[in-house]
Amino acid sequence: MKFCKAIVLLNMLLVPVAYAAAPPIVALEEAAEITQLRIQQQAADRAVVYGRMCDYCETLRLTIDADTTILRRGNRLNLTQATQLRSGATVLFDPASRRVTRVIFWN
């Protein structure tokens, strides 16, 4: 019984220390769900897409480059193929640089 009390007491002492030592949460990626994604190709390996995080949010200009992964039904697409699609997609991007890391078409 004394052992159980000691464990509880130890937990009560260590939990505040663990919270104080925890680093802040940093968003590495944001996601926008766009119902009618339209990719505007600017060069062979560069494009722009516009989207909003919510109905009342500002419109974001996001850049797509050669390192962006574009997926549809589990298959990779190139940028030219993706510009021809007019369907919804989830766009994952770096919030600091607004560079798109992945585009996942819904259908």
N, C-alpha and C positions, 0 to 999 in steps of 0.2 A: 504494500500500500504506500509506503514511504517512497518507493521507487517511482510509482505513478505520479505522485505529487511533485517529485523532483523533475520529472520529464515535463509536466505542465508548467511548472515555474520556469524551467529553462526555455521553453517555447515562448512564454510571455516576455522573457527578457530579450530573446534573439529576434523576434518578429519586427519590433521597431528599428532595430539595427539594419535588418535586411531591406526594409523600405527606404531608409535613409541612404543606403549604399546603392540602390537601384539607379541605373542611368536613365535619362529622359527618353521618351519614345520619340523616334524620328521617322517621319514618313519617307520611305524610300521610293514608293510608287503610288500613284493615284490611278483611279480608273474612272472612265466615263462611258456610260452606255448610250450609244447613239442609234436611234431607230432608223435613220436613213443616212448612212455614212457615205459621204462623197469625198473621194480622195482626188486632190488636184495635183497632178504630176507636173513638176517643174523641170526635171531633168531625168536622165535614165535611172539615177539612184537617189533622187530626192523628190519629196512631195510635201504637201501641206494638207492638213485636215482641221476643220473647225468644229468645236463641240462645247457643250456646257455641262457642268457637273450636276446642275439642277435647273428647273424651269426658270427660276429667278436669278440664277447666277450669271456672271459675265461670260461672254463667248471667249473661249480660249483658242489661240492659234497654235497648233501643235505641229512639229516637224517630223517627217518620216525620212530616214536615211537608209543606207545600205545595210546597217546592222539591225534594222527592225525586222522582227519575225512576224510574218503574216500567215494566219492559219484559217482554213475553211474545211470543216468536216474532218479535222485531223491531218489534212494535207497542207504542205507549205505552198504558198503562192508567191510569184514575183510581183513587183510593183505594178507592172503593166496589166497583169491579170486582175489585180485588186482594184485598179481604177475603173474597170469595166463593171464591177459589181455595184448594185444599188440595193443593199440590204442592211439590216441592223448589225451592229458589232460592239464588242467591248474593246475599248482602247485603253491600254495601260501605258502610262508615261511617267517620266521623271518630273516632279513638280518644280524643281529648281531650274532646270534647263528647258522644260517643256518638249523634250525629245521623246518620241514614241518608242517604247521598247517592244511592245507586242500589239497586234491587232487580231482579234479572234471573231470571225464572222459567225453569226448565229445559225445560219442555214445555207 
